Amino acid sequence: MTTACRTPLEFQATSAQGRWYIPVPWDLADNLQEKLSRRGLRSTLCLNPKDRQARLELWPDVSPDEALTALTGTVPIPAL
C-alpha cells in the first residue's frame, strides 16, 4: 500500500501595472478561484493554454494579503 503525500502549496501575489495577481497551478485554478469566491474575494481566472499557466487576477477591492490567507490558511509574513 502506498500513501500519497502532498506538499503545501505556496502562493505569492505579484503586482503589475497596478493590478495584483497570484500564479496558481493549472489543474487547481478553478477550485482555487472558487475558494476565494466563497470568501467574498473576487478574482478573474486568466489561462494560458499554450504553456498551461494560470493566474488569479484580483479585483481592485480585494486585498492581496486576504487572498493569500484564504488560499493558504496562514497569515503571510511581510517582506522586509
Secondary structure, DSSP 4 states (H G I P E B T S, - for coil): ------PPP----EEETTEEEEEE-GGGHHHHHHHHHHTT--EEEEEETTTTEEEEEEPTTS-HHHHHHHHHSSPPPPP-
